[in-house]
Amino acid sequence: ERSLGNISFLSSDQFNYNQDVYSIYNSYQFKQENWTVKAGVRLEHTAVNATFIANNTDLGLRYANLIPSISIQHKFSGNSGLNLGYTQRILRPGILQLNPFENRSNPLIYISGNPELQPVISHNFDIAYNRSSKGNINISLGYTRSNNTIQEISLLGDDQITRFTYQNTGTSSVLGSNLSFNYPIVKPLRVNLNALVQQVWLEGAVNGVLSRNRGIQYNTSAHLSYNLKGDWQLGFVVKNYGPVITLQGTTNSFMNSTLRLNKEFFKNKLGMIFN
């Protein structure tokens, strides 16, 4: 425990955490002319064991999931194709979401995890078109639906302290489109563009009161690479991370850029990167 004037807060967060996932896969493929159908199923068993020493809390989770998937692919002339697919996915809560330790480093905002969180199953539908020639382009449209989602919840107490934690609550629907474009402008210069735009709908209970939120999320990136003599390459990357929609609000957007210089040795068996 650490004291600062009349403010006292716990600063010790010790834990042991172990997660094991056991999986069995089975898949089938049927192909006829330009059509290919793939179907599969995956059985997963998850075992989580954790001891949160500072809170004297033990955690033991066991759950099994049967996850199906199917995709239908069609190839067109000219190195292009169309893919239609459905799959289930499992989102397991991470250690920061499970850890019950209450971080009080900010005397007005306490943050803690919830060891009772359960995994989330999502249903994912997508359709994608790809074409490759001198350059490559991929365009996809997808929809994801999840129930009992993991949401960050904040509550203001009578002591004027806001407490953040996580809960399984409500539903999430995401409709989005993704674009990826790669093209050599001239022989040594290549551009790679990526863009993801999503419309998000969230609904869940906060302290027994139904809450709803919706909005647009987006991420974009641009990467320029230039091949120099002697297996040197110069690169410049700009990434723009848009806001993330949460059940009770929206996070800030931000942008970063990277200048990169890398060198390959011994026929690309060894590389050095300077950022």
N, C-alpha and C positions, 0 to 999 in steps of 0.2 A: 504494500500500500504506500502511496506517495502523497505527500501533503504540500500544498502551495497556498500559503496564507490560511484562509478559512475554507479552502476548497480541497477536498480529499477524494481521490478516485483510485480504483484498482488498476494496476498496470501490468499484472502478471497474467499471461495467457499461455498456459502449457497444456499440450494435448498429444495423445498418440492416436493416429488415424490410419486405418487400413481398409481398402476396398478391393474386392476380388470379383471379377465377372467371368462366369463360365458359359461358354456358348457352343451350340451345335447348329450347323448350317446344312441346308439342303436346297438345291436349286435345279431347275429343269429348263431346257431350251428347245424351242421348236423353230425351224428355219425353212422357209419355202420361197424361192426366188428372191425378191427384194424385201420380204417381210421376215421379221424375227420376233418371236415372243419369248420372254424370259419370266419365269415365276419362281418364287422361292419362299422359304419360311425359316425363321431363326428363333431358336429357343434359348433364352438367356436366364441365368440365375445369378442374382447379385447378392453378395454378402458384405455388409459394412460393420466393422467393429471399431469403436472409438472410446477413448477414455479422456475426458476433459478434466485434467488434474485440478486446475484452479477452481472449478465449480463442483468437483467431486461428483461428476455425472458420467454414467456409462451408457453407451449407445450400441445396440445390436439390431441391425435391420436385415431381414431376409425377404426377398421377393423374386418371383419368376414371371417372365413375360414371353408370350408367343407372338412374334412379329412377322406378318406376311408382307410380300412385295410382288408387284407385277409391272412389266414394262412391255410396250409394243413399239417396235422400231420399223421404219420404212426408209429405204435408201432410194434417192432420186438420182437421175443422171447428173453429171457435173459435180461429183464429190459433195453432195448435200444430203441431208437426211432429216427425218422428223421422228421425235420420240414422245410417247404418251405413257405416263407412269403413275402408279399409286404405291405408297409405302407407309407403314407405321414407323414411328420413331419414339425412342424413350429418352426423356431428359431426366437425368438423375441429379438430385440436389448436391451441390458442392460443399466442401468443408466450411467455407465462410458462411454459407446459408444454414448449415447444421449446428455450428459451434454456439452453444448458449452463453459463452462469455460476453459480458456486457462492457463494451468499450465506453468509458466515461471521460476520455481525454478532453472532450468538449463538455463543459459543465452544463450546457443547455441542450445537448443532443446526445442521447445514449443509443448505441447500436449493438444489436445482438442477433444471433441466429436462432433457429428453431429446430431442435433435434427430432421433432415429430413429423417433419416434412416427408411427404411421399413422392415417388417419381411421377412424372407426367407423361401420358401417352398422347401423341399427336397423330393426326391423319393428314397425309400430304398428297396432294394431287398436282401434277405438273405436265406441261406440254412444252417441248423445246425444239427449236430449229437450228441446225448448224450447217455451215458451208465452209469448205476449205479449198483454196486454190493458191494464188500468190500470197494472200492473207487469209485470216480465219475470222469468222463471225459466228457468235452464238447468241440466240435470243430465246428467252424462256418466260413463261407465265405460270405462276403457281398459286395454290390456295392451301392454307394450313388451318386446321381446326383442332383446338385442344380444350379439354375439360379439366377441372380441378387444378388449374395452373398455379405455379409458384409466383407469388406477387410480393413485392416489397411494400410493407404497410407502415405508415407513420401515424402516431396518436399523440396529441398534446394532453399531458396530465394536469391535474389540479395544481401540481407543484411547478407548473410552467416549464416542464422539461418535455421535449419531444423525443419519443422512443420509436426507433426504427427496428423492424423485425421482418420475418418472412412468414407467409401463410399459404396453404393450398386453398384457393378460393376462385370461384367463378370460371369464366370461359374466355378464350382468346381466339380471334379470327384474323388471319393475315392474308391479304391479297396483294401479290407483288409481281414485279417484272424485273428481269436481270438481262443486261446487255454486256457482252464481252467482244472486243474488237482488237485484232492484232494485225499489223500491216507494215511491211518494209517500205518506207518512203523512198529511200535510195538504198543502195546495197549495204552500206555500213550503218544506216540509221533506221531504227524500228520504233514504232509507237504501239503502245498497248493501253487501251481504254477500257474501264469497267464502270458500270453504273447499276445500282440497285435501288428501286423505289418501291415502297410498300405502304398500303393503307391498312391501319391497325384498328381493330375494335376490341375493347376490353370491358369486362363486366365482372363484378365480384362484391362480396360483402366486406365492409370495414367496420368493425365494432358493432356488428348487427345491422348496419345500414347499407342498402344497396348503392354501389357506386359504379359509374360508367365513365369511360374516356375513349376518345378516338383521335386519330391524327395520322400524319404522313411521316414515315421514316425514310431516310435515304443515305446511301454511301456512294461516293464516287472516287475514282483514282485515275491518274494518268502517269504513264511510265515511258520515258524516252531513253533509249539505249543507243550508244554509238561505239562501234568496234574500232579500236585503234590498232596500230601496228604492234607486233610482238605479243599478241594475245592479251592486250590490255582492253578494257571496256569501261566507258564512262556512262553513268546513268543518272537520271534525275527523276524523282518520284514525288508527286503531290497527291495527298489523300485528304478528302473532306468527309468527316463523319457527322452526319446529321443528327437531329435530336432523337432520343429514344422515348417512346410513349410508355408511360407507366400508368397504373391504375389511378393514381392520385395526382399525376402531373406529367411534366415533360423535362428531360434533361437538356443541358446546353449542347449545342453543336460545337465542333472544333475542327481545326485543320492542321496538318503537319506536312513538312517537306523534307526530303532527304537527297543529298548529293552523294553519289556512290562511285568509287573507283575500284575495280577489281582486276586481278591478274591471275592467269592460269599458267600452271607449270606441268611439265612431264605429260604432255598430250591430255590435258584436262583432268589429270589424276590428283592434282593438288591445286588449291586456290587460296588467294588472299583477298579480303574485301576491306576497304576503308570507307567508312560512312561519316 
